[in-house]
Amino acid sequence: MELEEILECGLRELWEECGLQLPQNQFSCVLLGLWESAYPPRLSWGFPKYHHLILYILVISQESQQQLQARIQMNPNEVNAFMWLGPDVATAVAATEDGTETPRRLLQNLPPTLR
């Protein structure tokens, strides 16, 4: 899967879940990481019943956070909460998930509401 396909999927999800559509050519993005999960995690426990791919994509918009926030209309069937993450926090989350960093070291620099 190419980054363009991933981005299109992410933008579609953003629209479906938050009612937020980003105008083309008014944002940039960086793929920070990918996390995959299957349950049950072993075939000896049976065939997978659930399979999830979590992509960490940093999207940098030309619009301010306040402008984007004013346009968000969360779909209650899809979303029960969301949080704005700055580049440092998003990178820390992705690094922790892929095991390249230890949570203890990263947590020292994160805002207390994320611990």
Biopython code that builds the backbone (N, CA, C, O; Angstrom):
import numpy as np
from Bio.PDB.StructureBuilder import StructureBuilder

atoms = [
    (1, "MET", "N", (0.852, -1.171, 0.000)),
    (1, "MET", "CA", (0.000, 0.000, 0.000)),
    (1, "MET", "C", (0.900, 1.236, 0.000)),
    (1, "MET", "O", (1.863, 1.306, 0.763)),
    (2, "GLU", "N", (0.594, 2.183, -0.832)),
    (2, "GLU", "CA", (1.388, 3.389, -0.943)),
    (2, "GLU", "C", (0.863, 4.455, 0.012)),
    (2, "GLU", "O", (-0.285, 4.404, 0.452)),
    (3, "LEU", "N", (1.728, 5.425, 0.325)),
    (3, "LEU", "CA", (1.333, 6.500, 1.232)),
    (3, "LEU", "C", (0.100, 7.227, 0.719)),
    (3, "LEU", "O", (-0.755, 7.615, 1.516)),
    (4, "GLU", "N", (-0.016, 7.419, -0.582)),
    (4, "GLU", "CA", (-1.179, 8.115, -1.140)),
    (4, "GLU", "C", (-2.464, 7.359, -0.827)),
    (4, "GLU", "O", (-3.462, 7.977, -0.456)),
    (5, "GLU", "N", (-2.463, 6.046, -0.967)),
    (5, "GLU", "CA", (-3.647, 5.255, -0.646)),
    (5, "GLU", "C", (-3.961, 5.336, 0.840)),
    (5, "GLU", "O", (-5.125, 5.436, 1.228)),
    (6, "ILE", "N", (-2.933, 5.294, 1.666)),
    (6, "ILE", "CA", (-3.110, 5.398, 3.111)),
    (6, "ILE", "C", (-3.701, 6.758, 3.459)),
    (6, "ILE", "O", (-4.624, 6.852, 4.268)),
    (7, "LEU", "N", (-3.170, 7.806, 2.848)),
    (7, "LEU", "CA", (-3.657, 9.149, 3.124)),
    (7, "LEU", "C", (-5.121, 9.295, 2.706)),
    (7, "LEU", "O", (-5.918, 9.867, 3.448)),
    (8, "GLU", "N", (-5.481, 8.787, 1.530)),
    (8, "GLU", "CA", (-6.871, 8.854, 1.078)),
    (8, "GLU", "C", (-7.796, 8.148, 2.066)),
    (8, "GLU", "O", (-8.879, 8.647, 2.370)),
    (9, "CYS", "N", (-7.378, 7.009, 2.560)),
    (9, "CYS", "CA", (-8.164, 6.256, 3.534)),
    (9, "CYS", "C", (-8.304, 7.069, 4.824)),
    (9, "CYS", "O", (-9.399, 7.185, 5.375)),
    (10, "GLY", "N", (-7.197, 7.626, 5.299)),
    (10, "GLY", "CA", (-7.229, 8.429, 6.524)),
    (10, "GLY", "C", (-8.112, 9.654, 6.390)),
    (10, "GLY", "O", (-8.847, 9.997, 7.315)),
    (11, "LEU", "N", (-8.045, 10.317, 5.241)),
    (11, "LEU", "CA", (-8.878, 11.499, 5.016)),
    (11, "LEU", "C", (-10.357, 11.129, 4.939)),
    (11, "LEU", "O", (-11.213, 11.879, 5.407)),
    (12, "ARG", "N", (-10.658, 9.968, 4.346)),
    (12, "ARG", "CA", (-12.041, 9.496, 4.298)),
    (12, "ARG", "C", (-12.556, 9.229, 5.711)),
    (12, "ARG", "O", (-13.680, 9.602, 6.047)),
    (13, "GLU", "N", (-11.731, 8.580, 6.538)),
    (13, "GLU", "CA", (-12.115, 8.306, 7.924)),
    (13, "GLU", "C", (-12.311, 9.601, 8.702)),
    (13, "GLU", "O", (-13.235, 9.707, 9.508)),
    (14, "LEU", "N", (-11.457, 10.575, 8.471)),
    (14, "LEU", "CA", (-11.584, 11.875, 9.127)),
    (14, "LEU", "C", (-12.925, 12.510, 8.776)),
    (14, "LEU", "O", (-13.590, 13.081, 9.641)),
    (15, "TRP", "N", (-13.320, 12.412, 7.512)),
    (15, "TRP", "CA", (-14.604, 12.939, 7.064)),
    (15, "TRP", "C", (-15.758, 12.162, 7.695)),
    (15, "TRP", "O", (-16.692, 12.766, 8.224)),
    (16, "GLU", "N", (-15.704, 10.826, 7.646)),
    (16, "GLU", "CA", (-16.794, 9.998, 8.156)),
    (16, "GLU", "C", (-16.966, 10.143, 9.661)),
    (16, "GLU", "O", (-18.093, 10.168, 10.157)),
    (17, "GLU", "N", (-15.869, 10.238, 10.384)),
    (17, "GLU", "CA", (-15.939, 10.227, 11.844)),
    (17, "GLU", "C", (-16.059, 11.616, 12.458)),
    (17, "GLU", "O", (-16.706, 11.784, 13.491)),
    (18, "CYS", "N", (-15.442, 12.609, 11.831)),
    (18, "CYS", "CA", (-15.400, 13.950, 12.424)),
    (18, "CYS", "C", (-16.035, 15.023, 11.554)),
    (18, "CYS", "O", (-16.092, 16.185, 11.956)),
    (19, "GLY", "N", (-16.516, 14.655, 10.365)),
    (19, "GLY", "CA", (-17.112, 15.643, 9.481)),
    (19, "GLY", "C", (-16.131, 16.691, 8.995)),
    (19, "GLY", "O", (-16.533, 17.768, 8.554)),
    (20, "LEU", "N", (-14.852, 16.383, 9.072)),
    (20, "LEU", "CA", (-13.810, 17.342, 8.712)),
    (20, "LEU", "C", (-13.202, 16.966, 7.375)),
    (20, "LEU", "O", (-12.660, 15.873, 7.209)),
    (21, "GLN", "N", (-13.296, 17.875, 6.432)),
    (21, "GLN", "CA", (-12.705, 17.646, 5.114)),
    (21, "GLN", "C", (-11.595, 18.666, 4.919)),
    (21, "GLN", "O", (-11.820, 19.872, 5.015)),
    (22, "LEU", "N", (-10.396, 18.172, 4.644)),
    (22, "LEU", "CA", (-9.253, 19.049, 4.433)),
    (22, "LEU", "C", (-9.113, 19.353, 2.946)),
    (22, "LEU", "O", (-9.033, 18.432, 2.132)),
    (23, "PRO", "N", (-9.082, 20.629, 2.583)),
    (23, "PRO", "CA", (-8.914, 20.982, 1.171)),
    (23, "PRO", "C", (-7.559, 20.508, 0.642)),
    (23, "PRO", "O", (-6.537, 20.652, 1.313)),
    (24, "GLN", "N", (-7.563, 19.943, -0.570)),
    (24, "GLN", "CA", (-6.308, 19.477, -1.160)),
    (24, "GLN", "C", (-5.341, 20.641, -1.291)),
    (24, "GLN", "O", (-5.747, 21.791, -1.453)),
    (25, "ASN", "N", (-4.072, 20.327, -1.220)),
    (25, "ASN", "CA", (-2.982, 21.295, -1.345)),
    (25, "ASN", "C", (-2.937, 22.302, -0.203)),
    (25, "ASN", "O", (-2.244, 23.315, -0.305)),
    (26, "GLN", "N", (-3.671, 22.040, 0.893)),
    (26, "GLN", "CA", (-3.620, 22.929, 2.046)),
    (26, "GLN", "C", (-3.143, 22.206, 3.299)),
    (26, "GLN", "O", (-3.347, 22.675, 4.419)),
    (27, "PHE", "N", (-2.507, 21.059, 3.090)),
    (27, "PHE", "CA", (-1.951, 20.328, 4.222)),
    (27, "PHE", "C", (-0.810, 19.445, 3.720)),
    (27, "PHE", "O", (-0.686, 19.179, 2.524)),
    (28, "SER", "N", (0.008, 19.006, 4.650)),
    (28, "SER", "CA", (1.046, 18.027, 4.333)),
    (28, "SER", "C", (0.953, 16.920, 5.375)),
    (28, "SER", "O", (0.308, 17.079, 6.412)),
    (29, "CYS", "N", (1.599, 15.805, 5.089)),
    (29, "CYS", "CA", (1.522, 14.699, 6.038)),
    (29, "CYS", "C", (2.821, 13.919, 6.068)),
    (29, "CYS", "O", (3.607, 13.923, 5.121)),
    (30, "VAL", "N", (3.016, 13.243, 7.206)),
    (30, "VAL", "CA", (4.177, 12.387, 7.415)),
    (30, "VAL", "C", (3.666, 11.109, 8.074)),
    (30, "VAL", "O", (2.982, 11.171, 9.096)),
    (31, "LEU", "N", (3.990, 9.960, 7.502)),
    (31, "LEU", "CA", (3.635, 8.688, 8.117)),
    (31, "LEU", "C", (4.623, 8.426, 9.249)),
    (31, "LEU", "O", (5.823, 8.288, 9.008)),
    (32, "LEU", "N", (4.121, 8.357, 10.493)),
    (32, "LEU", "CA", (4.985, 8.173, 11.655)),
    (32, "LEU", "C", (5.176, 6.704, 12.013)),
    (32, "LEU", "O", (6.234, 6.318, 12.509)),
    (33, "GLY", "N", (4.164, 5.888, 11.768)),
    (33, "GLY", "CA", (4.291, 4.492, 12.136)),
    (33, "GLY", "C", (3.019, 3.721, 11.864)),
    (33, "GLY", "O", (1.993, 4.293, 11.499)),
    (34, "LEU", "N", (3.099, 2.418, 12.047)),
    (34, "LEU", "CA", (1.978, 1.525, 11.808)),
    (34, "LEU", "C", (1.979, 0.474, 12.906)),
    (34, "LEU", "O", (3.038, -0.018, 13.297)),
    (35, "TRP", "N", (0.815, 0.134, 13.398)),
    (35, "TRP", "CA", (0.672, -0.900, 14.414)),
    (35, "TRP", "C", (-0.404, -1.848, 13.946)),
    (35, "TRP", "O", (-1.464, -1.406, 13.502)),
    (36, "GLU", "N", (-0.159, -3.144, 14.033)),
    (36, "GLU", "CA", (-1.109, -4.154, 13.573)),
    (36, "GLU", "C", (-1.479, -5.059, 14.734)),
    (36, "GLU", "O", (-0.636, -5.417, 15.556)),
    (37, "SER", "N", (-2.731, -5.416, 14.788)),
    (37, "SER", "CA", (-3.221, -6.264, 15.862)),
    (37, "SER", "C", (-4.201, -7.282, 15.301)),
    (37, "SER", "O", (-5.044, -6.946, 14.469)),
    (38, "ALA", "N", (-4.093, -8.517, 15.751)),
    (38, "ALA", "CA", (-5.046, -9.566, 15.390)),
    (38, "ALA", "C", (-5.452, -10.297, 16.657)),
    (38, "ALA", "O", (-4.639, -10.493, 17.560)),
    (39, "TYR", "N", (-6.718, -10.700, 16.719)),
    (39, "TYR", "CA", (-7.187, -11.480, 17.861)),
    (39, "TYR", "C", (-7.991, -12.664, 17.356)),
    (39, "TYR", "O", (-8.867, -12.484, 16.510)),
    (40, "PRO", "N", (-7.734, -13.838, 17.832)),
    (40, "PRO", "CA", (-6.647, -14.182, 18.744)),
    (40, "PRO", "C", (-5.282, -14.057, 18.059)),
    (40, "PRO", "O", (-5.170, -14.206, 16.842)),
    (41, "PRO", "N", (-4.252, -13.782, 18.858)),
    (41, "PRO", "CA", (-2.943, -13.523, 18.271)),
    (41, "PRO", "C", (-2.196, -14.758, 17.770)),
    (41, "PRO", "O", (-1.165, -14.628, 17.112)),
    (42, "ARG", "N", (-2.700, -15.948, 18.072)),
    (42, "ARG", "CA", (-2.036, -17.178, 17.633)),
    (42, "ARG", "C", (-3.032, -18.070, 16.902)),
    (42, "ARG", "O", (-4.176, -18.220, 17.333)),
    (43, "LEU", "N", (-2.590, -18.657, 15.796)),
    (43, "LEU", "CA", (-3.473, -19.551, 15.041)),
    (43, "LEU", "C", (-3.863, -20.779, 15.853)),
    (43, "LEU", "O", (-4.930, -21.354, 15.638)),
    (44, "SER", "N", (-3.005, -21.184, 16.781)),
    (44, "SER", "CA", (-3.349, -22.343, 17.611)),
    (44, "SER", "C", (-4.572, -22.051, 18.490)),
    (44, "SER", "O", (-5.180, -22.979, 19.024)),
    (45, "TRP", "N", (-4.937, -20.781, 18.645)),
    (45, "TRP", "CA", (-6.114, -20.386, 19.414)),
    (45, "TRP", "C", (-7.340, -20.221, 18.516)),
    (45, "TRP", "O", (-8.431, -19.927, 19.006)),
    (46, "GLY", "N", (-7.168, -20.407, 17.207)),
    (46, "GLY", "CA", (-8.263, -20.245, 16.254)),
    (46, "GLY", "C", (-7.945, -19.161, 15.247)),
    (46, "GLY", "O", (-7.005, -18.384, 15.412)),
    (47, "PHE", "N", (-8.744, -19.128, 14.208)),
    (47, "PHE", "CA", (-8.546, -18.121, 13.172)),
    (47, "PHE", "C", (-8.836, -16.724, 13.735)),
    (47, "PHE", "O", (-9.684, -16.576, 14.614)),
    (48, "PRO", "N", (-8.144, -15.712, 13.238)),
    (48, "PRO", "CA", (-8.396, -14.349, 13.731)),
    (48, "PRO", "C", (-9.845, -13.929, 13.519)),
    (48, "PRO", "O", (-10.422, -14.131, 12.451)),
    (49, "LYS", "N", (-10.410, -13.342, 14.560)),
    (49, "LYS", "CA", (-11.765, -12.810, 14.503)),
    (49, "LYS", "C", (-11.744, -11.298, 14.326)),
    (49, "LYS", "O", (-12.695, -10.715, 13.805)),
    (50, "TYR", "N", (-10.673, -10.675, 14.753)),
    (50, "TYR", "CA", (-10.509, -9.230, 14.641)),
    (50, "TYR", "C", (-9.132, -8.931, 14.073)),
    (50, "TYR", "O", (-8.153, -9.597, 14.411)),
    (51, "HIS", "N", (-9.063, -7.943, 13.224)),
    (51, "HIS", "CA", (-7.786, -7.517, 12.654)),
    (51, "HIS", "C", (-7.834, -6.001, 12.526)),
    (51, "HIS", "O", (-8.743, -5.455, 11.901)),
    (52, "HIS", "N", (-6.863, -5.327, 13.113)),
    (52, "HIS", "CA", (-6.828, -3.876, 13.079)),
    (52, "HIS", "C", (-5.476, -3.392, 12.590)),
    (52, "HIS", "O", (-4.439, -3.959, 12.933)),
    (53, "LEU", "N", (-5.496, -2.348, 11.794)),
    (53, "LEU", "CA", (-4.286, -1.618, 11.420)),
    (53, "LEU", "C", (-4.451, -0.209, 11.953)),
    (53, "LEU", "O", (-5.430, 0.472, 11.645)),
    (54, "ILE", "N", (-3.491, 0.225, 12.751)),
    (54, "ILE", "CA", (-3.493, 1.582, 13.286)),
    (54, "ILE", "C", (-2.331, 2.310, 12.624)),
    (54, "ILE", "O", (-1.179, 1.888, 12.733)),
    (55, "LEU", "N", (-2.639, 3.403, 11.940)),
    (55, "LEU", "CA", (-1.616, 4.200, 11.280)),
    (55, "LEU", "C", (-1.482, 5.520, 12.009)),
    (55, "LEU", "O", (-2.473, 6.194, 12.289)),
    (56, "TYR", "N", (-0.271, 5.877, 12.306)),
    (56, "TYR", "CA", (0.000, 7.171, 12.918)),
    (56, "TYR", "C", (0.480, 8.101, 11.811)),
    (56, "TYR", "O", (1.587, 7.961, 11.292)),
    (57, "ILE", "N", (-0.385, 9.059, 11.461)),
    (57, "ILE", "CA", (-0.074, 10.007, 10.394)),
    (57, "ILE", "C", (-0.137, 11.409, 10.983)),
    (57, "ILE", "O", (-1.154, 11.814, 11.546)),
    (58, "LEU", "N", (0.938, 12.129, 10.849)),
    (58, "LEU", "CA", (0.967, 13.518, 11.277)),
    (58, "LEU", "C", (0.504, 14.367, 10.104)),
    (58, "LEU", "O", (1.150, 14.388, 9.057)),
    (59, "VAL", "N", (-0.613, 15.069, 10.276)),
    (59, "VAL", "CA", (-1.160, 15.940, 9.238)),
    (59, "VAL", "C", (-0.954, 17.380, 9.694)),
    (59, "VAL", "O", (-1.363, 17.768, 10.788)),
    (60, "ILE", "N", (-0.320, 18.150, 8.844)),
    (60, "ILE", "CA", (-0.042, 19.553, 9.151)),
    (60, "ILE", "C", (-0.890, 20.399, 8.215)),
    (60, "ILE", "O", (-0.660, 20.429, 7.006)),
    (61, "SER", "N", (-1.876, 21.086, 8.788)),
    (61, "SER", "CA", (-2.823, 21.879, 8.013)),
    (61, "SER", "C", (-2.401, 23.341, 7.990)),
    (61, "SER", "O", (-1.751, 23.835, 8.911)),
    (62, "GLN", "N", (-2.782, 24.013, 6.925)),
    (62, "GLN", "CA", (-2.556, 25.457, 6.866)),
    (62, "GLN", "C", (-3.563, 26.196, 7.743)),
    (62, "GLN", "O", (-3.362, 27.364, 8.079)),
    (63, "GLU", "N", (-4.645, 25.512, 8.112)),
    (63, "GLU", "CA", (-5.630, 26.100, 9.007)),
    (63, "GLU", "C", (-5.160, 25.955, 10.452)),
    (63, "GLU", "O", (-4.423, 25.027, 10.786)),
    (64, "SER", "N", (-5.586, 26.867, 11.288)),
    (64, "SER", "CA", (-5.233, 26.797, 12.702)),
    (64, "SER", "C", (-6.065, 25.720, 13.398)),
    (64, "SER", "O", (-7.074, 25.259, 12.866)),
    (65, "GLN", "N", (-5.633, 25.334, 14.577)),
    (65, "GLN", "CA", (-6.379, 24.358, 15.363)),
    (65, "GLN", "C", (-7.784, 24.888, 15.658)),
    (65, "GLN", "O", (-8.746, 24.120, 15.638)),
    (66, "GLN", "N", (-7.913, 26.173, 15.927)),
    (66, "GLN", "CA", (-9.212, 26.767, 16.222)),
    (66, "GLN", "C", (-10.131, 26.701, 14.995)),
    (66, "GLN", "O", (-11.324, 26.431, 15.134)),
    (67, "GLN", "N", (-9.591, 26.944, 13.804)),
    (67, "GLN", "CA", (-10.399, 26.863, 12.589)),
    (67, "GLN", "C", (-10.883, 25.438, 12.347)),
    (67, "GLN", "O", (-12.047, 25.212, 12.017)),
    (68, "LEU", "N", (-9.978, 24.484, 12.515)),
    (68, "LEU", "CA", (-10.355, 23.082, 12.327)),
    (68, "LEU", "C", (-11.376, 22.653, 13.380)),
    (68, "LEU", "O", (-12.356, 21.977, 13.064)),
    (69, "GLN", "N", (-11.144, 23.047, 14.623)),
    (69, "GLN", "CA", (-12.039, 22.684, 15.725)),
    (69, "GLN", "C", (-13.463, 23.173, 15.459)),
    (69, "GLN", "O", (-14.428, 22.467, 15.750)),
    (70, "ALA", "N", (-13.591, 24.368, 14.913)),
    (70, "ALA", "CA", (-14.914, 24.942, 14.647)),
    (70, "ALA", "C", (-15.682, 24.150, 13.599)),
    (70, "ALA", "O", (-16.912, 24.190, 13.576)),
    (71, "ARG", "N", (-14.981, 23.437, 12.737)),
    (71, "ARG", "CA", (-15.636, 22.672, 11.663)),
    (71, "ARG", "C", (-15.903, 21.218, 12.027)),
    (71, "ARG", "O", (-16.596, 20.522, 11.286)),
    (72, "ILE", "N", (-15.377, 20.750, 13.134)),
    (72, "ILE", "CA", (-15.541, 19.339, 13.512)),
    (72, "ILE", "C", (-16.966, 19.062, 13.975)),
    (72, "ILE", "O", (-17.514, 19.779, 14.812)),
    (73, "GLN", "N", (-17.551, 18.013, 13.416)),
    (73, "GLN", "CA", (-18.867, 17.522, 13.819)),
    (73, "GLN", "C", (-18.754, 16.010, 13.970)),
    (73, "GLN", "O", (-18.948, 15.259, 13.014)),
    (74, "MET", "N", (-18.436, 15.579, 15.182)),
    (74, "MET", "CA", (-18.184, 14.157, 15.419)),
    (74, "MET", "C", (-19.443, 13.328, 15.202)),
    (74, "MET", "O", (-20.540, 13.715, 15.605)),
    (75, "ASN", "N", (-19.261, 12.183, 14.559)),
    (75, "ASN", "CA", (-20.333, 11.218, 14.342)),
    (75, "ASN", "C", (-20.423, 10.364, 15.606)),
    (75, "ASN", "O", (-19.495, 9.606, 15.888)),
    (76, "PRO", "N", (-21.505, 10.459, 16.374)),
    (76, "PRO", "CA", (-21.597, 9.719, 17.637)),
    (76, "PRO", "C", (-21.605, 8.198, 17.466)),
    (76, "PRO", "O", (-21.345, 7.469, 18.424)),
    (77, "ASN", "N", (-21.898, 7.715, 16.260)),
    (77, "ASN", "CA", (-21.860, 6.271, 15.999)),
    (77, "ASN", "C", (-20.433, 5.784, 15.757)),
    (77, "ASN", "O", (-20.177, 4.581, 15.804)),
    (78, "GLU", "N", (-19.519, 6.688, 15.505)),
    (78, "GLU", "CA", (-18.139, 6.333, 15.179)),
    (78, "GLU", "C", (-17.138, 6.758, 16.256)),
    (78, "GLU", "O", (-16.132, 6.082, 16.469)),
    (79, "VAL", "N", (-17.408, 7.865, 16.926)),
    (79, "VAL", "CA", (-16.418, 8.481, 17.818)),
    (79, "VAL", "C", (-17.071, 8.850, 19.140)),
    (79, "VAL", "O", (-18.162, 9.419, 19.162)),
    (80, "ASN", "N", (-16.400, 8.524, 20.246)),
    (80, "ASN", "CA", (-16.904, 8.992, 21.537)),
    (80, "ASN", "C", (-15.942, 9.975, 22.193)),
    (80, "ASN", "O", (-16.274, 10.566, 23.220)),
    (81, "ALA", "N", (-14.752, 10.159, 21.614)),
    (81, "ALA", "CA", (-13.800, 11.144, 22.133)),
    (81, "ALA", "C", (-12.687, 11.333, 21.111)),
    (81, "ALA", "O", (-12.416, 10.451, 20.296)),
    (82, "PHE", "N", (-12.050, 12.492, 21.168)),
    (82, "PHE", "CA", (-10.863, 12.714, 20.348)),
    (82, "PHE", "C", (-9.950, 13.672, 21.078)),
    (82, "PHE", "O", (-10.356, 14.321, 22.042)),
    (83, "MET", "N", (-8.712, 13.759, 20.616)),
    (83, "MET", "CA", (-7.718, 14.605, 21.267)),
    (83, "MET", "C", (-6.785, 15.169, 20.215)),
    (83, "MET", "O", (-6.390, 14.461, 19.289)),
    (84, "TRP", "N", (-6.428, 16.437, 20.349)),
    (84, "TRP", "CA", (-5.420, 17.041, 19.495)),
    (84, "TRP", "C", (-4.051, 16.634, 20.012)),
    (84, "TRP", "O", (-3.771, 16.773, 21.202)),
    (85, "LEU", "N", (-3.201, 16.135, 19.131)),
    (85, "LEU", "CA", (-1.834, 15.792, 19.503)),
    (85, "LEU", "C", (-0.878, 16.641, 18.684)),
    (85, "LEU", "O", (-0.991, 16.713, 17.460)),
    (86, "GLY", "N", (0.060, 17.280, 19.358)),
    (86, "GLY", "CA", (1.093, 18.021, 18.655)),
    (86, "GLY", "C", (2.111, 17.065, 18.064)),
    (86, "GLY", "O", (2.100, 15.876, 18.382)),
    (87, "PRO", "N", (2.986, 17.563, 17.211)),
    (87, "PRO", "CA", (3.981, 16.694, 16.557)),
    (87, "PRO", "C", (4.848, 15.910, 17.538)),
    (87, "PRO", "O", (5.135, 14.738, 17.292)),
    (88, "ASP", "N", (5.270, 16.521, 18.637)),
    (88, "ASP", "CA", (6.125, 15.826, 19.603)),
    (88, "ASP", "C", (5.393, 14.662, 20.255)),
    (88, "ASP", "O", (5.949, 13.574, 20.400)),
    (89, "VAL", "N", (4.144, 14.893, 20.649)),
    (89, "VAL", "CA", (3.374, 13.851, 21.317)),
    (89, "VAL", "C", (3.038, 12.730, 20.331)),
    (89, "VAL", "O", (3.153, 11.553, 20.673)),
    (90, "ALA", "N", (2.622, 13.085, 19.112)),
    (90, "ALA", "CA", (2.295, 12.060, 18.112)),
    (90, "ALA", "C", (3.512, 11.198, 17.797)),
    (90, "ALA", "O", (3.395, 9.978, 17.682)),
    (91, "THR", "N", (4.668, 11.818, 17.658)),
    (91, "THR", "CA", (5.896, 11.069, 17.395)),
    (91, "THR", "C", (6.233, 10.158, 18.569)),
    (91, "THR", "O", (6.663, 9.022, 18.371)),
    (92, "ALA", "N", (6.041, 10.649, 19.788)),
    (92, "ALA", "CA", (6.314, 9.840, 20.981)),
    (92, "ALA", "C", (5.393, 8.636, 21.052)),
    (92, "ALA", "O", (5.837, 7.535, 21.381)),
    (93, "VAL", "N", (4.117, 8.829, 20.748)),
    (93, "VAL", "CA", (3.164, 7.710, 20.769)),
    (93, "VAL", "C", (3.563, 6.664, 19.740)),
    (93, "VAL", "O", (3.593, 5.473, 20.050)),
    (94, "ALA", "N", (3.870, 7.091, 18.524)),
    (94, "ALA", "CA", (4.261, 6.152, 17.473)),
    (94, "ALA", "C", (5.541, 5.418, 17.851)),
    (94, "ALA", "O", (5.644, 4.212, 17.627)),
    (95, "ALA", "N", (6.509, 6.114, 18.415)),
    (95, "ALA", "CA", (7.781, 5.485, 18.796)),
    (95, "ALA", "C", (7.574, 4.477, 19.921)),
    (95, "ALA", "O", (8.226, 3.434, 19.943)),
    (96, "THR", "N", (6.680, 4.774, 20.848)),
    (96, "THR", "CA", (6.397, 3.855, 21.946)),
    (96, "THR", "C", (5.715, 2.602, 21.427)),
    (96, "THR", "O", (6.040, 1.495, 21.856)),
    (97, "GLU", "N", (4.768, 2.765, 20.504)),
    (97, "GLU", "CA", (4.041, 1.621, 19.951)),
    (97, "GLU", "C", (4.958, 0.672, 19.194)),
    (97, "GLU", "O", (4.792, -0.545, 19.275)),
    (98, "ASP", "N", (5.935, 1.220, 18.451)),
    (98, "ASP", "CA", (6.768, 0.317, 17.658)),
    (98, "ASP", "C", (7.975, -0.202, 18.434)),
    (98, "ASP", "O", (8.781, -0.963, 17.899)),
    (99, "GLY", "N", (8.098, 0.212, 19.701)),
    (99, "GLY", "CA", (9.153, -0.331, 20.544)),
    (99, "GLY", "C", (10.513, 0.316, 20.377)),
    (99, "GLY", "O", (11.492, -0.160, 20.953)),
    (100, "THR", "N", (10.601, 1.395, 19.600)),
    (100, "THR", "CA", (11.903, 2.034, 19.425)),
    (100, "THR", "C", (12.285, 2.902, 20.622)),
    (100, "THR", "O", (13.457, 3.230, 20.811)),
    (101, "GLU", "N", (11.308, 3.265, 21.413)),
    (101, "GLU", "CA", (11.563, 4.062, 22.608)),
    (101, "GLU", "C", (10.881, 3.406, 23.792)),
    (101, "GLU", "O", (9.895, 2.687, 23.634)),
    (102, "THR", "N", (11.406, 3.656, 24.968)),
    (102, "THR", "CA", (10.776, 3.134, 26.165)),
    (102, "THR", "C", (9.787, 4.162, 26.694)),
    (102, "THR", "O", (10.094, 5.354, 26.722)),
    (103, "PRO", "N", (8.613, 3.725, 27.109)),
    (103, "PRO", "CA", (7.607, 4.666, 27.594)),
    (103, "PRO", "C", (8.115, 5.533, 28.744)),
    (103, "PRO", "O", (7.778, 6.715, 28.817)),
    (104, "ARG", "N", (8.912, 4.968, 29.636)),
    (104, "ARG", "CA", (9.372, 5.730, 30.803)),
    (104, "ARG", "C", (10.128, 6.977, 30.372)),
    (104, "ARG", "O", (9.892, 8.059, 30.909)),
    (105, "ARG", "N", (11.037, 6.841, 29.406)),
    (105, "ARG", "CA", (11.820, 7.987, 28.964)),
    (105, "ARG", "C", (10.941, 9.032, 28.272)),
    (105, "ARG", "O", (11.124, 10.232, 28.474)),
    (106, "LEU", "N", (9.995, 8.576, 27.462)),
    (106, "LEU", "CA", (9.139, 9.500, 26.732)),
    (106, "LEU", "C", (8.145, 10.209, 27.635)),
    (106, "LEU", "O", (7.852, 11.386, 27.425)),
    (107, "LEU", "N", (7.622, 9.514, 28.637)),
    (107, "LEU", "CA", (6.598, 10.092, 29.489)),
    (107, "LEU", "C", (7.093, 11.292, 30.278)),
    (107, "LEU", "O", (6.285, 12.122, 30.694)),
    (108, "GLN", "N", (8.379, 11.407, 30.493)),
    (108, "GLN", "CA", (8.900, 12.537, 31.246)),
    (108, "GLN", "C", (8.633, 13.859, 30.529)),
    (108, "GLN", "O", (8.492, 14.895, 31.180)),
    (109, "ASN", "N", (8.562, 13.838, 29.197)),
    (109, "ASN", "CA", (8.402, 15.063, 28.431)),
    (109, "ASN", "C", (6.975, 15.311, 27.947)),
    (109, "ASN", "O", (6.720, 16.319, 27.288)),
    (110, "LEU", "N", (6.047, 14.417, 28.258)),
    (110, "LEU", "CA", (4.686, 14.573, 27.783)),
    (110, "LEU", "C", (3.840, 15.343, 28.793)),
    (110, "LEU", "O", (4.132, 15.331, 29.989)),
    (111, "PRO", "N", (2.787, 16.016, 28.308)),
    (111, "PRO", "CA", (1.882, 16.704, 29.234)),
    (111, "PRO", "C", (1.253, 15.688, 30.191)),
    (111, "PRO", "O", (1.000, 14.551, 29.793)),
    (112, "PRO", "N", (1.000, 16.073, 31.431)),
    (112, "PRO", "CA", (0.470, 15.125, 32.421)),
    (112, "PRO", "C", (-0.879, 14.518, 32.050)),
    (112, "PRO", "O", (-1.201, 13.434, 32.535)),
    (113, "THR", "N", (-1.680, 15.173, 31.207)),
    (113, "THR", "CA", (-2.986, 14.634, 30.854)),
    (113, "THR", "C", (-2.879, 13.422, 29.938)),
    (113, "THR", "O", (-3.878, 12.741, 29.708)),
    (114, "LEU", "N", (-1.699, 13.138, 29.411)),
    (114, "LEU", "CA", (-1.530, 11.994, 28.522)),
    (114, "LEU", "C", (-0.965, 10.777, 29.220)),
    (114, "LEU", "O", (-0.886, 9.710, 28.613)),
    (115, "ARG", "N", (-0.578, 10.898, 30.442)),
    (115, "ARG", "CA", (0.038, 9.769, 31.143)),
    (115, "ARG", "C", (-0.971, 8.707, 31.468)),
    (115, "ARG", "O", (-0.622, 7.684, 32.058)),
]
sb = StructureBuilder()
sb.init_structure("model")
sb.init_model(0)
sb.init_chain("A")
sb.init_seg("    ")
for serial, (resi, resn, name, xyz) in enumerate(atoms, 1):
    if name == "N":
        sb.init_residue(resn, " ", resi, " ")
    sb.init_atom(name, np.array(xyz, "f"), 0.0, 1.0, " ", f" {name:<3s}", serial, name[0])
structure = sb.get_structure()
